[in-house]
Amino acid sequence: MRAERLFARQRSKYRHATTHSLHGGPIAPNRLQRFTVQRPNQVWVTDATGILTGQGWLYLVAVLDICSRRVVGWAMSPMLDAPLTIAALRMALRQRRPVGSLIVHSDRGSQFASTAYRQVLAQHGLLASMSRQGNCYDNAFIESFWSSLKYELVYHHRFATRAVARTAIFDYIETFHNRIRLHSSLTYRSPINFESKLN
């Protein structure tokens, strides 16, 4: 690499905080401990991340089914707030139409503890679950997805506008991650292919 003047792409040292857990909202217990997932729509995990563009931050909230690692809902906005988390959750509900008991796990962020978000969970009979304080491993499935998104897309581009970033992220999630990307935990199948074999 030195002879060819090639250099490894360096990870950004600046990490934008998306979790504000010092709030007065209620904290749900961690319901994922000692829970075994056997089929889709038993446990969804959700979280938010920020992507820097030439116009400022673009926030992305994703909802991931941990059985198949499929991103079943997502939303993007310049503002990280409860409406953004609700938009991602509503997309997941429209796509999956879950029946029976379903756990939705998140961190302790104020967006996920908000009254509006909790009302949507209650309306659809969803059971809230939250990570233990300061324990990122409790939400490892979505953290793994963020890592893949950042290393496979974000760190290789400089997005001039939020619109350009939105298009690239949409394509990554819907075309690549859900349909093409192979996951070792799914015996090297894509999320959609894995789900199709379950039916």
N, C-alpha and C positions, 0 to 999 in steps of 0.2 A: 504494500500500500504506500509505503514511504517513497519507493522508486517511482510509482505512478502518480505521486502527489494526491493520493486519496485519503480522506479523513472521515472517521466515523462521525455520524451526526450526533451532536451532544444534546442531552436532555436539558430542557429549560430549567434553570435554577429557581425561577419564580413560580410559585404555586398559589393560585388565587383561592382563598378560603370560601367555601360554599355552605359550610355548616355553622349555624349560630344556635348553640344549644342552651345559651343562658337566656331563657324566656320563662314566662309564667304558665305556658301550656302544659297539659298533662303528658306524662311519659308512659307509653305502653310497655308492658313486660316483653322480654325477649322470648318469643314463642318458638324459635328455631332450634333451641338446644334440645338435643336428643330426638329430633323430628326427622323421620325418614320420608322422602318424597318418592312416590311410586308412579305418579301419572301427571300429565299437564293440569294446570289450573288448581293445584293444591297450594303452592307457594309462589308468590311473585315478590321480587325484590326491586326496590326503586331508590334512586339517588339523583343528585344533580352534579354537573361539572361545568366549568367555564372554558370557552375557547376564545382566545384573543384574536381579534381582527383589526384591520386598519381603521375601522369605525368604532372600536371599543369591544367590550366583552359581549359574547353571545352565550347565553346559558342554555344548557341542554339537560332535560330531565328524561330519564328512560325507565321503563318498567320491563323487567326481564323474568321470564318463567324459568325457574331453576331446574325443572325437569329436563327441558330441551335446550336451554340456554338461548331461547329465541327472544328477541326484543319484541314485545307484544304491544307496547305503547311508547310514545315519545312526543316531546313538544320542545320548541325552541323560542326564546324571547330575549330581548336586551335586558329584561328585568327578571331577577330571581325572586319569585314570590309565590304565594299560595295558588293563585290562578294558573300559574305555569305547571305546578305539580298536579293540580286537578285536571288540566287539559291532557297531560300524559296518561293519567289514570282513566279518564273517560275514553280515550282512544283504545286503551287496552280492553275496557269493558265492552266497547262496541265490536271490537274484533273477535273477542273470545266468548262473550256471553256466558260467563261461568255459572255453573249451578252447584249447589252444595257449599260446604265450608271451604273458604279460601283465605289464607293468611297473606297480608301485604306487609312486607318488612322494609323498614327504612332506618336511617340514622335518626338522631334526636333533633334534627333541624327544626327551626320555628315554622317552616312551611308545612312540614309533615305533622306538626302538633297543632296547627291552626284549627279554629272552629269550623271553617268552611271545608277544609280537607276531611276532617273527622266526620262531618255531616254526610259527605259523599260516601265514605266508607260505610257508615251506618245505613244509608238509604239502600245500599246494595248487599247488605248483610256480610260485609267483609270484616275480617278480624285484624286489627292493627297489631303490629309487632315492631319493637325498636331495639337497636343495638345497645349493648352495655356502654356506659360512659367511657369514652376514650379507647374503645376497642374496635378498630377498623376491620378485624378479622371476622366479626359478626356479619359483615356485609360483603364478604369476600367475592361472591359471585358477580356483583355489579362492579366492584373495584377491578376485577379481572377484565370485565368488558371495557371499562374506561381505559385501562392499560393498553389493551389491543387497539382501541380507537385512536389513542394518542400516538402510539408507536407506528401504526400502519397507515395513518392518515394525517393527523394534525401536525406532527413534528416534521413532516415532509413538505408542508405547504405554508406559505404566507398568504393568508386570506385578506385580500384588499378590502372587501366589504362583507357585511353580515350575510347578504344575499348569496354571495359566492360560497361562503361557509355552509349555509343552510343546504344548498344544492349538493355539495360534496358529502355532507353528513347524511342527508337523505339517501344518497346513492350507496354510501358505505353500509348503512343499516339494512335497507330494504333489498338491495341487489347483492351485496357481498356477504355481510355477516349472516343474515338469515337464510340465504339461499345457496351460497357457495363455500363459505369458510368452514373448514373441517375442524372438529373439536375432538381432542383425544378422549375427553370424558364421554363422548357420544360414539365411541369406537370409530372415530375418524369419519363421521358423517356431519352434514350441515344440520342446523336446527330443524329446518322444514323437512328435510329427508328423514331425520330421526322421528319426527312426529308422524309422518306418513306411514312409517313401519309399525307404529303403535295401533293404528286403526285397522 
